[in-house]
Amino acid sequence: MSTSATSATTVTRTVAVIGAGPYGLSTAAHLKARGLHVRIFGSPMASWAEHMPAGMLLKSPPDASVLCAPRPGFTLADHVRGLGETPPRGHDPVPVEMFVRYGRWFAEQLVPEVENVRVLGVVREAEGFRVKLASGEELTAGSVVVASGMDGFAHVPRPLVPFVDEGGEGLVSHSSHHADLSRFAGRDVTVIGAGQSAQESAALLAEAGARVQLLVRAKGLVFGAAPGRPPHWRPDTPLGRSWGLYAVVHHAAAFPRLPERARLRLVKRVLGPFGSWWLAPRLEGVPVRAGQHLTDARRAGDRLLLTTRDAAGRTATLDTGHVLAATGYRVRLDALDFLAPELIAALGRTAGYPALDAGFRSSVPGLYFTGIQAAATFGPLMRFTCGTRFAAPRLAAAVAART
């Protein structure tokens, strides 16, 4: 084989994976197992370590907090047992610190070549994609997998946007801006949101000594059901006991057959917003302003005045020292600033998500998306770590078949 032919083959079989969270690491491990040349970029589990508060417990149970490896021996339980500890079981909460250690161990064992460097740009070329790195290097890859997770998708209600400070020192921040909520000890904080993130943030703030209250649009907080005793008449899944969840977990391949409107509704509503059953006692004594819709915010010195409206149209004003917006994430392709504008413009879309085929490939040949960005195609399973079991082997098989 000539040198040029060898070079072309190397480019075709080179896959650039952007992101080193659960989906990026799982995908890279499966691509490597198929003999492909993988370059994976990112800091392993950085989003979980840097954008989740210390002391947080995962909403997902242990069986749903497992990355997907191409061979046995790399589950959360395997890692914990290897440390001589007893792994969490059943519905035991998983501490975020344990999950981060597990993900980094997974990377060390199966994807040790992960490169802690930022991807600055991805441009389509005749031979594939030119990938520009912050290190100054440029490489050409036949395929690119976007596994960047929630980065860039944090959602803040419009009235609060002018006051956002990602460093957390200003009047408004998103829950993803904090790795330690103890900085708010002695301060009054209003948490906006009704889901797991909002409820657990409020609990952690109260336990850290903050004066905290919850502002929610719903009529009140909702908690998941505590584990029940057998016999059970509904099937168990990593996400809970339910026939509906059984379909979400085990039939994600059929999800694209649903009408687009139904898919988007399910992605938004399944398993949210609510808090885990074990959060309820931790929120006793935390004031909840339910049925309130935020309509306006304005600065008053070093504080913020919030205007809310209830279902009857009555307005109220709330004075607070800081607002923590635990208001989730919204996928927006335009937020993926490392993709060239012409690439983003060429992508077929389902609402704000990329439209994908059965192998996670977008409308741009060779460009794949996984994790939360694949949720509009394959359903709410893609919002959870256990979705790697479905996504990683399927995506890797599709890429391998193309090379």
C-alpha positions in Angstrom: 0.0 0.0 0.0 1.3 3.4 -0.9 2.0 6.1 1.7 -0.8 8.2 0.4 -3.2 5.3 0.6 -2.1 4.5 4.1 -2.6 8.1 5.1 -6.1 8.2 3.6 -7.0 5.0 5.5 -5.7 6.4 8.8 -7.9 9.6 8.3 -11.0 7.5 7.4 -10.5 5.3 10.5 -9.7 8.2 12.8 -12.7 9.2 15.0 -12.6 12.4 17.0 -14.8 12.2 20.1 -15.6 15.6 21.7 -16.4 15.3 25.4 -15.1 13.0 28.1 -18.2 12.5 30.2 -20.1 9.2 30.5 -21.3 9.2 26.9 -17.9 10.3 25.4 -15.9 7.7 27.4 -18.4 4.9 26.7 -18.4 5.7 23.0 -14.6 5.9 22.8 -14.2 2.6 24.6 -16.5 0.9 22.1 -14.9 2.5 19.1 -11.5 1.4 20.3 -12.8 -2.2 20.7 -13.8 -2.2 17.0 -10.2 -1.3 16.1 -10.8 2.3 15.1 -8.2 5.1 15.8 -9.8 7.3 18.5 -8.8 10.8 19.6 -11.0 11.9 22.5 -10.8 15.4 23.9 -11.9 16.7 27.3 -11.3 16.4 31.0 -12.8 13.1 32.2 -16.0 13.7 34.2 -15.2 17.4 34.4 -18.9 18.5 34.2 -19.8 16.2 37.1 -16.8 17.3 39.2 -17.0 21.1 38.5 -20.7 21.8 37.9 -22.4 19.6 40.5 -22.4 20.7 44.2 -20.4 18.8 46.7 -22.5 16.4 48.7 -25.0 15.9 45.9 -26.6 12.5 45.6 -27.5 11.2 42.1 -31.2 10.9 41.3 -30.4 7.7 39.4 -30.0 4.5 41.4 -26.8 2.5 41.2 -27.9 0.3 38.3 -28.6 3.5 36.3 -25.3 5.1 37.1 -23.1 2.8 35.0 -21.0 3.6 32.0 -21.1 1.1 29.1 -17.9 -0.9 28.5 -17.2 -3.3 25.6 -16.4 -6.1 28.1 -17.4 -7.0 31.6 -15.7 -5.8 34.8 -16.2 -2.0 34.6 -19.4 -1.2 36.5 -19.8 1.1 39.4 -19.9 -1.9 41.7 -16.7 -3.3 40.2 -14.9 -0.1 40.9 -16.2 0.3 44.5 -15.4 -3.4 45.3 -11.9 -2.9 43.9 -11.4 -0.2 46.6 -12.4 -2.7 49.3 -15.7 -0.9 49.9 -19.3 -2.0 49.8 -21.0 -0.8 46.6 -24.4 0.9 46.7 -27.3 -1.4 45.9 -30.9 -1.3 45.0 -32.2 2.3 45.7 -29.1 3.4 47.7 -28.3 7.0 46.6 -24.9 7.4 44.8 -22.8 10.3 46.0 -21.5 12.5 43.1 -18.0 12.1 44.4 -18.2 8.3 44.1 -19.6 8.7 40.6 -16.8 11.0 39.5 -14.1 8.6 40.9 -15.8 5.8 39.0 -15.9 7.6 35.7 -12.2 8.6 36.0 -11.3 5.0 36.8 -13.3 3.9 33.8 -11.2 6.3 31.7 -7.9 5.2 33.1 -8.7 1.5 32.4 -10.4 1.8 29.0 -9.6 5.2 27.5 -6.2 6.2 29.0 -5.4 8.3 25.9 -8.1 10.9 26.6 -6.6 14.4 25.9 -7.4 17.2 28.3 -7.5 19.8 25.6 -10.3 22.0 24.3 -11.7 21.7 20.7 -11.9 25.1 19.2 -13.3 24.3 15.8 -14.6 21.6 13.5 -14.8 22.3 9.8 -15.9 19.9 7.0 -13.3 19.1 4.3 -13.2 16.8 1.3 -11.4 14.0 3.3 -13.5 14.4 6.4 -13.3 17.0 9.2 -10.5 19.3 10.2 -10.4 19.6 14.0 -8.6 22.6 15.6 -7.4 22.2 19.2 -6.5 24.8 21.8 -3.0 23.3 21.8 -2.5 24.6 18.3 -2.6 21.2 16.7 -5.0 20.5 13.8 -6.0 17.0 12.8 -8.2 15.4 10.2 -10.8 12.8 11.2 -13.1 10.7 9.1 -15.8 11.0 11.7 -16.6 13.3 14.6 -18.8 12.3 17.6 -20.2 15.2 19.6 -20.6 14.0 23.2 -20.3 17.4 25.0 -23.2 16.8 27.4 -24.9 19.8 28.9 -22.1 22.3 28.2 -23.6 25.5 26.9 -27.2 24.4 27.4 -27.9 25.9 30.9 -31.3 27.6 30.9 -32.0 30.7 32.9 -35.5 32.4 32.9 -35.4 35.5 30.7 -36.0 38.1 33.4 -32.9 36.9 35.2 -30.5 36.8 32.3 -29.1 40.3 32.7 -28.0 39.5 36.2 -26.3 36.1 35.6 -22.7 35.7 36.9 -21.2 32.4 36.1 -18.7 32.8 38.9 -21.6 32.8 41.4 -20.6 36.0 43.0 -23.3 38.2 41.5 -27.1 38.3 42.0 -28.0 35.3 39.8 -26.3 32.0 38.9 -27.4 28.7 37.4 -27.1 25.6 39.5 -24.4 24.3 37.2 -22.1 27.2 38.1 -21.4 25.8 41.6 -19.3 22.9 42.9 -19.7 24.0 46.5 -22.8 25.7 47.9 -21.3 26.3 51.3 -20.2 29.7 50.0 -23.8 30.9 50.6 -23.7 30.2 54.3 -25.4 33.0 56.2 -26.9 34.5 53.0 -30.5 34.5 51.8 -31.0 32.6 48.5 -34.1 32.0 46.4 -33.9 28.7 44.4 -36.1 28.7 41.3 -37.3 25.3 40.0 -39.2 22.2 41.1 -37.1 19.3 39.9 -34.3 17.3 41.5 -31.7 19.9 41.0 -33.8 22.7 42.6 -34.9 20.5 45.5 -31.4 19.1 46.3 -29.8 22.5 45.9 -32.3 24.0 48.4 -31.6 21.1 50.8 -27.8 21.5 50.5 -28.1 25.3 50.9 -30.2 24.9 54.1 -27.8 22.4 55.5 -24.9 24.7 54.7 -26.5 27.5 56.8 -28.1 29.6 54.1 -31.6 31.1 54.5 -33.2 29.5 51.5 -36.7 29.4 49.9 -38.0 27.7 46.8 -40.0 29.4 44.1 -41.9 27.0 41.8 -44.5 27.4 39.1 -46.3 24.1 40.0 -48.9 23.8 42.7 -46.3 22.2 45.0 -43.3 19.9 45.1 -43.6 16.4 43.8 -41.5 13.5 45.1 -40.9 10.0 43.7 -42.4 7.0 45.4 -40.2 5.3 48.0 -39.2 1.7 47.2 -42.1 -0.6 48.0 -42.2 -4.2 49.2 -42.8 -7.1 46.8 -44.7 -8.5 45.1 -44.3 -6.0 42.3 -46.7 -6.0 39.4 -44.8 -3.5 37.2 -41.5 -4.3 35.6 -38.3 -2.9 37.1 -35.9 -0.8 35.1 -32.7 1.2 36.0 -35.0 4.3 36.1 -37.8 2.9 38.2 -40.8 0.5 38.2 -43.2 1.3 35.4 -44.5 -0.1 32.1 -43.8 3.3 30.6 -40.2 3.4 31.8 -39.8 -0.2 30.5 -40.6 1.1 27.0 -38.3 4.1 27.4 -35.4 1.9 28.5 -35.8 -1.2 26.4 -37.4 0.1 23.2 -35.4 3.3 22.5 -34.8 2.0 19.0 -38.5 2.3 18.3 -38.8 5.9 19.7 -38.1 7.6 16.3 -41.3 6.0 14.9 -43.4 8.3 17.2 -44.6 11.6 15.8 -42.2 14.4 16.5 -44.6 16.2 18.8 -45.1 13.1 21.0 -41.3 12.5 21.2 -40.6 16.0 22.3 -43.4 15.9 24.9 -42.1 12.6 26.3 -38.5 13.9 26.5 -39.7 16.9 28.5 -42.2 15.1 30.8 -40.8 11.6 31.6 -39.1 11.5 34.9 -39.4 15.2 35.6 -39.7 17.6 37.3 -39.8 15.9 40.7 -37.4 15.0 43.5 -36.2 11.7 44.9 -38.3 10.4 47.8 -35.3 10.8 50.1 -35.3 14.5 49.6 -38.6 15.2 51.3 -37.4 15.1 54.9 -34.4 17.2 54.1 -36.7 20.0 52.9 -38.8 20.2 56.0 -38.7 23.8 57.2 -37.7 25.2 53.8 -40.4 27.7 52.6 -42.0 26.9 49.3 -43.7 29.6 47.2 -45.8 27.5 45.0 -47.9 28.4 41.9 -45.7 31.5 41.3 -44.5 32.5 37.8 -41.5 34.9 37.6 -42.4 37.9 35.4 -39.7 40.5 36.2 -36.5 41.1 38.1 -34.7 44.4 39.0 -31.7 45.3 41.0 -32.1 47.2 44.3 -28.6 47.9 45.5 -26.9 44.6 46.2 -30.2 42.7 46.2 -32.7 41.6 43.6 -36.5 42.3 43.6 -38.5 39.6 41.9 -42.0 40.0 40.6 -44.2 36.9 40.4 -47.7 36.2 39.3 -50.0 33.4 40.4 -52.7 31.6 38.4 -55.3 34.2 39.5 -53.2 37.0 38.1 -52.2 38.3 41.5 -48.7 39.7 41.7 -46.2 39.7 44.5 -42.7 41.1 45.1 -39.9 39.1 46.6 -36.6 40.6 47.9 -33.6 38.3 47.8 -29.8 38.4 48.1 -29.2 35.8 45.4 -31.2 33.7 42.9 -30.1 30.2 42.1 -31.8 29.1 38.8 -32.1 25.4 39.0 -34.1 25.5 35.8 -32.5 22.8 33.8 -31.1 22.7 30.3 -32.3 23.3 26.8 -30.4 21.8 23.8 -29.5 24.5 21.3 -27.2 23.6 18.4 -26.2 27.2 18.0 -24.5 26.9 21.5 -22.0 24.4 20.1 -19.6 27.1 19.1 -16.8 24.7 18.2 -18.9 23.5 15.1 -18.3 25.8 12.1 -21.4 27.9 11.2 -21.8 26.1 7.9 -21.9 22.8 9.7 -24.6 23.9 12.1 -26.6 25.4 9.2 -26.4 22.0 7.3 -27.8 20.0 10.2 -31.4 18.7 10.0 -33.2 19.5 13.3 -36.0 18.3 15.5 -36.8 21.4 17.5 -33.5 22.5 18.9 -32.0 19.0 18.6 -30.1 17.4 15.7 -32.2 15.0 13.7 -30.4 11.6 13.8 -30.6 8.3 12.0 -30.7 4.8 13.6 -26.9 5.0 14.1 -26.8 8.5 15.7 -25.6 10.1 12.5 -26.8 13.6 11.7 -27.7 14.9 8.2 -24.0 15.7 7.8 -22.3 12.4 6.8 -19.7 11.5 9.4 -21.0 13.8 12.1 -22.6 12.0 15.1 -24.3 13.2 18.3 -25.0 11.3 21.5 -26.2 11.8 25.0 -28.8 14.6 25.7 -28.4 15.8 22.2 -29.9 12.6 20.9 -32.9 12.7 23.2 -35.4 14.0 20.6 -34.6 11.0 18.4 -34.2 8.2 21.0 -36.1 9.5 24.0 -35.6 10.5 27.6 -33.2 7.5 28.1 -30.5 9.7 26.6 -30.8 12.1 29.6 -29.4 9.4 31.9 -26.0 7.6 32.2 -27.6 4.2 31.7 -28.5 5.4 28.2 -24.8 4.7 27.3 -25.8 0.9 27.2 -28.0 1.7 24.2 -26.0 4.5 22.6 -22.4 3.5 22.7 -22.4 0.1 21.0 -25.0 1.2 18.4 -23.1 4.4 17.5 -19.7 2.6 17.4 -21.2 -0.1 15.0 -22.5 2.7 12.7 -19.1 4.4 12.6 -17.3 1.2 12.0 -19.6 0.2 9.2 -18.9 3.5 7.5 -15.1 3.2 7.5 
